[in-house]
Every structure is written in C-alpha cells, then in structure tokens.
C-alpha cells in the first residue's frame, strides 16, 4: 500500500479507482478520519460512491498503518492540514472533494481556509470549528495514565455508539483500532484541536459545504454545528437521529447517500 513521507513520519493511504472507463475524468473524494479511528471507518461508504468517484482514504499520523511521529514532534492544525495536501499530491488529485470527521472535519475546514483553490467541496461530520466548544475530553490524559490506551478505548466506545448501533464485530474492530494508536500523538493532537478557533476565517470559505452531525454527540453539541452553518455562505446541515460521535461508522450508508446526493446537487 502506498505511503508518502511527511515531516516526522510516513502517511499511509489507499487509492481506489473503480470508475468505469466511460467516465473520462472522475472526480476524487479524500476522506480524513478523526482521533482514535482509522481509514477503515469509511469502508461501507465505498459501494455507494466508487462507481462515480476516485476514493482516497488516509490514516492520520499516529494512527492505523501510518508511522508514529517522534515523541515531542510538533503537532499543529497546519501540519495536519499539510499532510492532507501531501497525500492528495501523491495520489494525483489536483482538486478534490474533502470529507473529514471529528478532528478530520476541523482539519478539512482549515484546508478550505488555506487551500481554497484545491477543493471542490467540503464535508464535515461531527467536527468543530472552535476547539474550546468541545466537551468531555479534558480527562483523556488521566484515563490514559491510569488505564492505558485499552482503557481509554473502552471509555470511548459508549460515547461513540449507542448499544446495538453497530454489530459486535464492528464494535470489537473499532475498539482495537483505538487501543493501538499512539497516546503521545493523540494527546498532542487533542491539545492542538482544543486551542483552535477558525471562526474568524469561516466566511472566506465560499465552497459548497455539507455538515453532518449526530443528535447525541457527547463532545460537540448541535448548537455548535448550527453556529458553524450560520457562518458558512454555502452550507447545508443534516442531523441524524440516534447517533453519537461515531456517526460515519454507525450510519455509513445513510451518510454516503447524503454525500452522493449533495455532490449531485453541486456539480463541478
């Protein structure tokens, strides 16, 4: 699988191009997951999108098959945004639709601010534009110190998913993925996230923007998303019922259908 060197580590990504040959110039969607998850969360989106779009999925540094950065290496929102552009360049995507969840959504917003010319559209799932609005994360360091990453992952699961929202196999897979990420990177990225405030720059994002959010996220209240929508000139918001902070995984089919419909309404 391809990897690309970035500052301090290597980023793993996958490119799927299953579009039929009569589509001469298929558009590309690049997916960016959030803290604790990996590129595998998008697997169930692919059947609903791969006939029309090239799909890039990356593992954020410190996650999945991407290398752990050196302990103490700087972590900023701009560095994480540069990772996205480096992967896009390596995959030959000069312009692309960007989809991000959680911190990936915040990174996507920052990419739209810094690199408007590279994006065709922007989709944010359960992501915040003001890090100070994010709730229930300030005890993560204490939980990790006391119980390790496995304990933190177990703590996170009911905050991501309602009971029976996903299958037992999906639950076990997600819990394992969370437990295997770099704790040093997790905490450094969290610090970068909660110090972020993109609100003053949002009105410069004149792209079509889709916001997707669960009705029961314990980390990002719905009013944060409605405030974000109000500050984006070309934005729509879809709230999903009975969904916590693992929305793209627990509601994959519904989210993918929503994205496809949105992109169909905003042709390039």
N, C-alpha and C positions, 0 to 999 in steps of 0.2 A: 504494500500500500504506500502511496506517496507521502513524503514528508518534506517540509521546507524549513530551512534554517532561519531563525529569527534571533533577536537579541537574547542571549542567555539560554536558549533551548531549541528544540525542534518541534514543529507543529505537525501532527498527523492529520490528514484529511482524505476524504474519499470523493471521487467524481463519478457520478452515474449519468451516462448519456444514452438513454434508451428511446430517444425520439425517433420516429420513422424518417426514412430518407427523403420524403417529400417535404419535410419541414426544413427549409434550406438554412435558416439562421435561428435556431431555437434560443429563446431567452434562458437565462440562468438564474436559479434561486440559490442563495447561500444561506445556510442555517447555522445559527450560533446558539448553543445551549447555555444553561445557567450554572451557577456554582453547585457542585455536587453531582451533577448529571454528566452524561457524555453524548456523543453524536448518535448513539443508538436510540435515543428517545424519539427520533424522527422517523424510525423505520416504517411505521404504519402510515405515514404521510405519503410515502413514495408511490404506492399504487395509484393514488388519486392525482398525481402530478407528473409522473415520469414520462407519460406519453406526449407531453407538451413542453416540458422544461428540462434543461440540464440541471442536475442537483449536485450541489457541493455541501458536504457536511464535515465540519472540523471538530476535533477535540481541543478545547481550550487548554492552554499550557497548564501543566499540573494535573490534568485530567485524562482518563482513558489511555490511549496509546501515545499521546504526546508526552514529551520528556518533562520531568520535574525541573523547574528552573533552580539555579543555585540558591541555597538558603541565604536570605538577606538581599537577593537581587531586587532592584526596584520594581514595583508594580504600580502602574498608574492607568487611568482610563485611556489615556492617549496611547500608551504602549499596547494595551489590549486591542485598541482600535487599529493600530498599525498591523497587528497580527492578522486581522481580517483582510486588510488590503494586500498583505503579502501572500496570503493563501489565494485570494482572487487572482492576483497576477500569475501565480504559479499554475493555476488551473485555466488560464487563458480567458478570464472573464473581465473584459474591459469595463463593461457596465452590467449591473445585476440587480435583482430584487433581493433585499436583505431582510431576513427573518431572525429575530432574536427573542429569547425568553429569559426572564429574570434579569440577572446582570447582563446577559446577552442582549436584552432589549435596551438597556442603558447604553451599552457599547454601540448598538445599532443607531440609537439617537445621536450619539457623539459622532459616529461616522457620517451621518446625514449633515451634521453641522460642519464638519471639517472637510468632507469629500462629497459634496452635493453632486458634483459632475459625474461621479462613478455610479450613482444609484438610480435605478428605475422606479423603485417604490420601497416603502419601509413598512414592516410589520413588527409590532411589539406585543408579545404575550407576557402578561403579568410582570411588567418591568416598570421601574420608577424613574422619573426624571430628576427627582430631588431625593438624594440618599438619606437625608435626615428624616424623611417621612416613613422609612422602612421600620417596621416594628418587629419585636420578638427575636432579635439577632444579637443582642448585646451580651448574652450569656454563652455564646458559642465557645469562646476560649476556655471558660471554666468547665464546660461539659467535655471538651476535648481533653483538657488536662486531667480531668477526673476519670473519664471512661474511655478515652481513646477515640479513634475515628469510627470504630464499630458502634460504640455507644452513642456518638453524635448522629450517626446514620439512623440508628434505631429511634432516636429522639425526633428526627426529622420526618420519618415516614408518615405518621398520622397527621402531620402538618401539611404534607403534600397531597394526601389522598384520603378520602372518606373510606370507611370499611366497604369492601366489595366493589370499589370503583375500578379496580384492576384485578386481573387474575392473580392467583397465588404465585405462579411462575414469574409474572411481571413484577410482583412485589419483591420477591427474592432477588431477582436480577437487579432491580433498581437499588435495593439496599446494599448489595455487594458493590455496585459501581460507586456509590457514595463513600463506602468504607475504604476504598482503595485510592482515593485521591490524596494529594499532598496537603497535610494540615497546615504547613507553613505558607504555602501559596494560598490556600483557602482563606486564612485569616488576613493575609496581606491584601488579597483582592477585596475581601469584605471591608477592610479599612478604607481602601480606595473608593469603593462603592458608596459607603455612608457619608463620605466627605464630598460627594459630587452634587453640584447644583447646575443643571442645564437650563433652568427656567429662563434666564435672560436671553438665551440664544435660540429658543424654540421657534420664534416667528420667522427665522431665516429658512426654516425647512418648508419649502414650497412643493414638496413631493406628495403624491398620494400616500396617505398613511392609514393603516389598519391597526386598531388596538383590539386585542382580545384579552379577556380577563375572567377569572372565575368569581362567582358570587361570594366565596367564603375563604379567600386567601387570608391567613393569619399574619402575613408580612406586609401586604400592600392593600390598603383599604380602597374600596371602589371610588371614593371621592378623590383619591389621588389620580385615578385614571380619568375621571370626568374633568378634573382640572387640567390634565395633560391634553385631553381632546380640545378643550376650550382655547388652548394656546397654539394649536396647530391649524394652519389655514385650510388644509385639505384633508380632513381626518374623519374617520368613522369609528365607532366603538361598538363591539359586540360582547355582551356579558353572557356567560354560560352558567346555567343553573347546576347546582350540586357539584361544584368544582372548587378545589382548594388551589394550592400553589403548584401542583403538578399538572396543570391544565393541558399542555401539549402532549402529555403521555396518556393521561386518563381519558381525554376527549380527542384523540388523534384524528379520527375520521371526520368528526364534526368540524374541527379546526381546519383540516386540509380542504374540506369542501368550502368552508368560508373563505379561505385564502384564494382558492381557484375562482370562485365567484367574484371576489374583489378584483383580482387581476384581469378577469374578463371584462369588468366594468371600466377598467382603466388601461386600455391598450396603449402600447408604446407608439 
